[in-house]
């Protein structure tokens, strides 16, 4: 969960920088409307160019998926999952 949160913060900061002269209020609204790490990644791609689909799928499977399972279902990351990250 910490890795997902850190990635979301980094992507949000990247988006703020790319938005440039947009007001802080508008930037916050844009960030809020992006849904989690995958939404922020898609927004970053819109602003800076696409990331390889395999990388996007890996981020979704290895970071946002386990984070969502833990946050919404109370799942625990199993030891096998630690190595995959």
ABEGO torsion letter per residue (X at the ends): XAAAAAAAAAAAAAAAAAAEABBAAAAAAAAAABBEAAAAAAAAAAAAEBBBAAAAAAAAAAAAAAAAAAAAAGBBBBAAAAAAX
